[in-house]
């Protein structure tokens, strides 16, 4: 077999020059540039931010919008700071749901013990007793929690753009009961104990010799990685374990659980859903698992950029037919509002949401958030439409 050709004089010269450069780098001096501690305020005031009268997040002293790159060349630290602020905003939205929207927080599972992990949803006082109509809101996947559509929009635009609050207020004004799901609150994280860490490393059933060889390779790899990570990621974060919430360990499970314990128990003659992105997938899964009950209670469904797929989810013919009559998917489009948009899926109609901006791939709910589901009657059939207050 022919020998691979050695690099020429130019390649050797480059290699020598690189080695010389690396030998002159003072690693100890570089280490002094380690990122600051990952310790952040636990209040908006601590971050020196507040929401103004327009619902916009602004710096208390400068009046400027939120700045992500607070410290140059420290992307990881800036990201952690952003996430810490996001957690505070999540709690702030929860407070608004209770104080401004007058919703009550309901703990899940309903029969949860004192010690087990818990989640919660929000409901209006009349959610289960309103005889006429009930609105159910389901957000998409990711970091968003109950009451939110998109964290980026809350931080970079305003509360009306990024939260469900305009929907909720409009619904209550028009006599709806309201249930706000919390499908991403699936587990709690707790720090691993030393025993758990040791157990995870010793739990292999492999032969001792093979395990020792693998451990040796892993230790050498870890040593090299730790050396290079010391500058890029100098702060070792705590190891955690996820404790899943019973019967609510995924968005799909959560939707089914809330249906069984709350929506199915409501007396409303007409139940309406607004489901965004992955929330649409969760609704379709709910239909698959509770088809007869959903058909009996749900009047119409507004999907917004839903990521459901009736083929992958194996939705049957009767479900697809029902969706064609009772669902509509408003999708990102430059076409005028409610213009028909082609679809490869044989389920519900897709129409333009007439969206006027897309921010960091986070798409606004249909038209803009100041809309609400209304019921209209065309002959004997009921269908979903959106009443739009503004579109700019």
C-alpha positions in Angstrom: 0.0 0.0 0.0 1.4 3.4 -0.9 2.7 5.5 2.0 0.9 8.7 2.7 3.0 11.6 1.6 4.6 13.6 4.4 3.8 17.3 4.6 6.2 19.5 2.7 8.6 22.1 4.1 5.9 24.7 4.2 3.6 22.5 6.4 6.5 21.7 8.8 7.3 25.4 9.1 3.7 26.2 9.9 3.6 23.5 12.5 6.8 24.7 14.1 5.5 28.3 14.2 2.2 27.2 15.8 4.0 25.2 18.5 6.3 28.2 19.2 3.2 30.5 19.5 1.5 28.1 21.9 4.6 27.7 24.0 4.6 31.5 24.5 1.0 31.7 25.7 0.8 32.4 29.4 -2.0 30.0 30.4 -2.0 31.3 34.0 -2.6 34.8 32.7 -5.5 33.5 30.6 -7.1 31.9 33.6 -7.4 35.3 35.2 -10.0 36.1 32.6 -12.4 33.4 33.9 -16.0 34.3 33.8 -17.6 36.0 36.8 -19.6 33.8 39.3 -22.8 32.5 38.0 -24.7 34.3 40.7 -27.5 36.6 39.7 -30.3 38.7 41.4 -33.5 37.0 42.3 -35.8 40.0 41.6 -36.4 42.4 38.6 -35.2 45.3 40.8 -32.0 43.4 41.5 -31.4 43.3 37.7 -32.3 47.0 37.6 -35.2 46.3 35.2 -38.9 46.9 35.4 -42.0 46.7 33.1 -43.2 50.2 32.2 -46.9 51.2 31.7 -46.7 49.8 28.1 -45.6 46.4 29.4 -42.1 46.9 28.0 -39.1 45.7 30.0 -36.8 48.7 30.5 -33.7 49.5 32.5 -34.7 51.4 35.6 -31.9 54.0 35.2 -31.3 54.3 31.5 -34.7 53.4 30.1 -33.0 51.1 27.6 -34.3 47.7 26.5 -32.7 44.6 27.8 -29.1 44.0 26.7 -28.1 40.4 26.2 -24.4 41.0 25.7 -23.9 42.6 29.0 -20.3 41.4 29.2 -18.3 41.1 26.0 -16.8 37.7 25.1 -18.7 35.9 27.9 -21.5 34.3 25.9 -22.1 31.5 28.4 -22.3 34.0 31.3 -24.6 36.2 29.4 -26.8 33.2 28.6 -27.0 32.2 32.2 -27.9 35.8 33.2 -30.6 35.8 30.5 -32.0 32.5 31.9 -32.0 33.8 35.5 -33.9 36.9 34.3 -36.3 34.6 32.5 -37.1 32.6 35.7 -37.9 35.8 37.5 -40.2 36.9 34.7 -42.0 33.5 34.8 -42.8 34.1 38.5 -43.9 37.7 37.6 -46.3 36.4 34.9 -47.7 33.9 37.5 -48.4 36.9 39.8 -50.1 38.8 37.0 -52.3 35.7 36.2 -53.5 35.8 39.8 -53.7 39.5 40.5 -54.7 41.0 37.2 -56.6 38.1 35.6 -58.0 36.8 38.9 -57.1 33.2 38.1 -56.4 30.7 40.8 -53.5 28.3 40.9 -54.5 24.7 41.1 -51.9 22.1 42.2 -51.2 18.9 40.2 -51.6 16.0 40.8 -54.8 16.7 42.5 -54.1 13.9 45.1 -50.4 14.7 45.5 -48.7 14.0 48.7 -46.7 16.5 50.7 -43.3 15.1 49.6 -43.9 14.3 45.9 -43.0 16.7 43.0 -45.9 18.9 41.9 -47.0 21.2 39.1 -50.0 23.5 38.7 -52.3 25.2 36.2 -54.4 28.3 36.4 -58.2 28.5 36.3 -60.9 31.2 36.5 -63.3 30.8 39.4 -66.1 29.7 37.0 -63.9 27.4 34.8 -65.8 24.2 35.9 -69.2 25.9 36.5 -69.7 28.2 33.6 -72.6 26.6 31.7 -71.9 28.3 28.4 -68.3 28.4 27.3 -64.8 27.5 28.4 -61.5 28.6 26.8 -58.4 26.4 27.2 -54.9 27.8 26.4 -51.9 25.6 25.6 -48.5 27.1 24.9 -45.6 25.6 22.9 -42.4 23.8 23.9 -39.2 25.2 25.5 -38.7 27.4 28.5 -42.2 29.0 28.4 -44.6 28.3 31.3 -48.3 28.9 32.0 -49.4 32.3 30.7 -46.6 32.7 28.2 -46.3 32.4 24.4 -42.7 33.4 24.0 -40.1 34.5 26.5 -38.1 36.4 23.9 -41.1 38.5 23.0 -41.8 39.3 26.7 -38.2 40.5 27.2 -37.6 42.2 23.8 -41.1 43.4 23.0 -43.8 43.6 25.6 -46.2 41.6 27.8 -49.0 41.8 25.3 -46.9 40.2 22.6 -45.4 37.4 24.6 -48.0 36.4 27.2 -51.5 35.0 27.1 -52.9 37.8 29.3 -54.7 39.7 26.5 -56.4 36.4 25.5 -57.4 35.7 29.1 -58.8 39.2 29.8 -60.7 39.3 26.5 -62.2 35.8 27.2 -63.3 36.8 30.7 -64.9 40.0 29.4 -66.9 37.9 26.9 -68.1 35.5 29.5 -65.7 32.5 29.1 -64.4 30.3 31.8 -60.6 29.9 31.4 -58.1 27.2 32.0 -54.4 27.9 31.4 -52.3 24.7 31.0 -48.7 24.4 32.1 -47.4 21.6 29.8 -43.6 22.2 30.2 -43.6 22.0 34.0 -42.9 18.2 33.9 -40.3 17.7 36.7 -38.3 19.4 39.4 -34.5 19.3 39.6 -32.7 18.5 42.8 -29.0 18.3 43.4 -27.5 14.8 43.3 -26.3 13.4 46.5 -22.8 11.8 46.6 -24.4 8.4 46.9 -26.4 9.0 43.7 -23.4 10.1 41.8 -21.4 7.1 42.9 -24.3 4.8 42.1 -24.6 6.1 38.6 -20.9 5.5 38.0 -20.9 1.9 39.5 -24.2 0.7 38.0 -22.7 -1.0 34.9 -23.0 -4.8 34.5 -20.0 -5.0 32.3 -17.1 -7.3 33.1 -14.6 -5.7 35.6 -11.7 -5.7 33.1 -13.7 -4.0 30.4 -15.1 -1.5 32.9 -11.6 -0.6 34.2 -10.4 -0.1 30.6 -13.3 2.1 29.8 -12.9 4.0 33.1 -9.2 4.7 32.3 -10.1 6.1 28.9 -12.9 8.2 30.4 -10.5 9.6 33.1 -7.9 10.5 30.5 -10.6 12.1 28.3 -12.0 14.0 31.3 -8.6 15.2 32.3 -8.0 16.7 28.8 -11.5 18.1 28.6 -11.2 19.7 32.1 -7.9 21.3 31.1 -9.4 23.0 28.1 -12.7 23.7 29.7 -11.1 25.5 32.6 -10.9 28.7 30.6 -14.1 28.3 28.6 -16.2 26.9 31.4 -14.3 27.4 34.6 -17.3 27.0 37.0 -18.3 23.4 37.5 -22.1 23.4 37.9 -23.8 21.1 40.3 -25.0 17.7 39.1 -28.8 17.4 39.3 -31.4 14.7 38.9 -34.9 15.2 37.5 -37.9 14.0 39.5 -40.8 13.8 37.2 -44.3 14.9 38.2 -46.7 12.0 38.4 -49.0 11.7 35.4 -47.6 15.0 34.1 -44.2 13.9 32.9 -44.7 15.3 29.3 -46.8 17.9 27.6 -49.0 15.1 26.2 -49.5 13.5 29.6 -50.3 16.9 31.1 -53.0 17.7 28.5 -54.7 14.3 29.1 -54.4 14.7 32.9 -56.0 18.2 32.8 -58.7 17.0 30.5 -59.6 14.0 32.7 -59.6 15.9 36.0 -60.8 19.4 35.0 -62.1 20.0 31.4 -64.1 16.8 31.2 -65.7 17.8 34.6 -66.7 21.2 33.4 -70.4 21.9 32.6 -69.7 24.2 29.7 -71.7 23.3 26.6 -68.9 24.7 24.3 -65.2 24.2 25.0 -62.6 26.0 22.8 -58.9 25.5 22.6 -56.1 27.8 21.5 -52.9 25.7 21.1 -49.6 27.1 19.9 -46.8 25.1 18.2 -46.2 21.9 20.3 -49.4 22.6 22.1 -51.2 21.6 18.8 -49.4 18.3 18.9 -50.5 17.8 22.5 -54.1 18.5 21.5 -54.0 16.0 18.7 -52.6 13.4 21.1 -55.4 14.2 23.5 -57.9 13.6 20.6 -56.3 10.2 19.9 -56.5 9.1 23.5 -60.0 10.6 24.3 -61.6 10.9 20.9 -65.3 10.4 21.8 -65.1 12.7 24.8 -63.3 15.5 22.9 -65.8 15.3 20.1 -68.6 15.5 22.6 -67.3 18.6 24.4 -65.1 20.6 22.1 -66.7 23.0 19.7 -63.6 24.5 17.9 -59.8 24.6 18.0 -57.5 27.5 17.0 -54.1 26.1 16.3 -51.2 28.6 15.7 -48.2 27.3 13.8 -49.0 23.9 15.2 -46.3 21.2 14.8 -48.7 18.3 14.9 -48.5 15.5 12.3 -51.5 13.3 11.9 -49.4 10.6 10.1 -46.7 10.4 12.7 -49.2 10.5 15.5 -51.4 8.0 13.8 -54.6 10.0 14.0 -57.4 7.9 12.5 -59.7 8.9 9.7 -62.5 9.9 12.0 -60.2 12.3 13.9 -58.9 13.8 10.6 -62.5 14.4 9.5 -63.4 16.1 12.7 -60.4 18.3 12.6 -61.3 19.4 9.0 -64.6 20.6 10.3 -63.7 22.0 13.7 -60.0 23.1 13.7 -58.1 25.8 11.9 -54.3 26.3 11.9 -53.2 29.9 11.6 -49.6 29.8 10.1 -46.8 32.2 9.5 -47.4 33.9 6.2 -47.1 37.2 4.4 -50.6 36.7 2.8 -53.6 38.7 4.2 -55.3 37.3 7.2 -57.3 34.1 6.7 -55.9 33.5 3.2 -55.9 29.8 2.5 -52.4 28.2 2.7 -51.6 24.9 1.0 -51.0 21.9 3.3 -49.6 18.4 2.6 -51.6 17.0 5.6 -55.2 15.8 5.3 -56.4 17.3 8.5 -57.5 20.9 9.3 -57.4 24.0 7.0 -54.3 26.2 7.2 -54.8 29.9 6.8 -52.5 32.9 7.0 -52.1 34.6 10.3 -50.9 37.8 8.5 -47.9 38.1 10.9 -46.1 41.3 10.7 -42.9 40.3 12.4 -40.9 37.2 13.4 -38.4 37.6 16.2 -35.7 35.0 16.7 -37.9 32.4 15.2 -40.5 33.0 17.9 -43.8 33.6 16.1 -46.6 35.6 17.4 -50.0 34.0 18.0 -52.5 34.6 15.2 -52.6 38.2 13.8 -51.5 39.6 17.2 -52.2 38.6 20.7 -55.2 40.9 21.2 -57.6 38.3 19.7 -60.0 35.8 21.2 -61.9 32.8 20.1 -65.5 33.5 19.2 -68.2 31.1 18.0 -70.2 31.8 14.9 -72.8 29.6 13.3 -73.0 28.8 9.6 -76.2 26.9 9.2 -76.2 24.2 11.8 -72.4 23.9 12.0 -70.2 25.8 14.4 -66.8 27.0 13.5 -63.9 28.9 14.9 -63.0 32.5 13.9 -60.7 35.1 15.4 -61.9 38.5 16.2 -58.9 40.9 15.7 -58.6 44.1 17.6 -55.5 45.3 15.9 -53.1 43.9 13.3 -50.1 46.2 13.4 
